[in-house]
Amino acid sequence: MNRTIFLLIIVSSLSMTPALAEALQDDEIDVAVKITGEDVVVDLSLVVSANRQQVWAVLTDFDHMASFVSNLKESKVVATSGLTQKIYQRGAASYGLIDFPFESTREIRLTPYDTIRSHMISGNMRKMEGTTRLVDENGRTRIIFHTDTVPGHWMPPIAGKLFIEHETREQFLEIRNEIVKRKSSSVILNEKPTLTSHASGD
């Protein structure tokens, strides 16, 4: 998509940005997006009511991630070597009537249950480096996410910032929901009464 067409599509969606900006302010996930020239830096902070192991299990479930992150169409581990994995993902980020397809193969370096480092090997972005850290906070876990990317196409600073912030927030809302869902399921299973047989003789 060339720069002129991309700009026209973004401008056509600007009527939606006031409501979108208000929604972003109301949410508890803290997202900051900075666009400098071609470089896009995203920082996110989110506290989840789960321990680090429970959060880690969802963040590293790459083979099933497309089932709970809506902008992913495919996600799979294609190679594993110790604590390093190579993953392939493809999908489409949506903004109003606009879809932006993405595809990448990334090297993921894992330090359980502390840090996930990501480096893009190939894809339709020119650069993608990311780090996710997990920090204990009184029985809960803070997710601290940072990425530094160079998109494959020009990104208008204002509309592009809102678009990226919206997509990042939605993605981590879905991840948080999956963490809470799995935690609740685990509690229910642990609390399920065990059936015992009683000898009859009274």
Residue pairs with C-beta under 8 A, 6 or more apart in sequence:
1 153
3 153
3 154
6 153
6 154
6 156
7 154
7 156
9 98
10 98
10 156
10 159
10 160
10 163
11 159
13 95
13 96
13 97
13 98
13 159
14 159
16 96
17 159
17 162
20 162
20 166
21 162
24 31
24 162
24 165
24 166
24 169
27 169
27 173
28 46
29 44
29 45
29 46
29 169
29 172
29 173
29 176
30 44
30 45
30 46
31 42
31 43
31 44
31 165
31 168
31 169
32 42
32 43
32 44
33 40
33 41
33 42
33 161
33 164
33 165
33 168
34 40
34 41
34 42
34 161
35 41
35 155
35 157
35 160
35 161
35 164
38 126
38 150
38 151
38 154
38 155
39 148
39 149
39 150
40 147
40 148
40 149
40 150
40 151
40 155
40 160
40 164
41 146
41 147
41 148
41 149
42 145
42 146
42 147
42 149
42 164
42 165
42 168
43 144
43 145
43 146
44 143
44 144
44 145
44 146
44 168
44 169
44 172
45 142
45 143
45 144
45 145
46 142
46 143
46 145
46 172
46 176
47 137
47 140
47 141
47 142
47 143
48 55
48 140
48 141
48 142
48 143
48 176
48 179
48 180
49 140
49 180
49 183
50 140
50 141
50 179
50 180
50 183
51 136
51 139
51 141
52 113
52 114
52 134
52 136
52 141
53 113
54 141
54 179
54 182
54 183
54 186
55 113
55 134
55 141
55 143
55 179
56 112
56 113
56 134
57 182
58 68
58 175
58 178
58 179
58 182
59 116
59 132
59 134
59 143
59 175
60 108
60 110
60 116
62 75
62 76
62 77
62 85
62 87
62 89
62 108
63 75
63 76
63 77
64 75
65 72
65 75
65 89
66 72
66 73
66 74
66 75
66 89
66 91
68 174
68 175
68 177
68 178
69 75
69 91
69 171
69 174
69 175
70 170
70 174
71 91
71 92
71 93
71 94
71 167
71 170
71 171
72 89
72 90
72 91
73 90
73 91
73 92
74 88
74 89
74 90
74 91
75 87
75 88
75 89
76 87
76 88
76 89
77 85
77 86
77 87
78 86
78 87
78 88
78 105
79 85
79 86
80 86
83 109
83 110
83 111
83 112
84 107
84 108
84 109
84 110
85 107
85 108
85 110
86 105
86 106
86 107
86 108
86 121
87 105
87 106
87 108
88 104
88 105
89 102
89 103
89 104
89 106
90 101
90 102
90 103
90 104
91 101
91 102
92 99
92 100
92 101
92 102
93 99
93 100
93 102
93 163
93 167
94 100
95 163
95 166
95 167
101 124
102 123
102 124
102 125
103 123
103 124
104 120
104 121
104 122
104 123
104 124
104 125
104 128
105 120
105 121
105 122
105 123
106 118
106 119
106 120
106 121
106 123
106 128
107 118
107 119
107 121
108 116
108 117
108 118
109 116
109 117
109 118
109 119
110 116
111 117
113 134
114 133
114 134
115 131
115 132
115 133
115 134
116 130
116 131
116 132
116 133
117 130
117 131
118 128
118 129
118 130
118 131
118 132
118 147
119 128
119 129
120 127
120 128
120 129
124 152
125 149
125 150
125 151
125 152
126 150
126 151
126 152
127 148
127 149
127 150
128 147
128 148
128 149
128 150
129 147
129 148
129 149
130 145
130 146
130 147
130 148
131 145
131 146
131 147
132 143
132 144
132 145
132 146
133 143
133 144
134 141
134 142
134 143
134 144
135 141
135 142
135 144
136 142
143 172
145 168
145 172
155 164
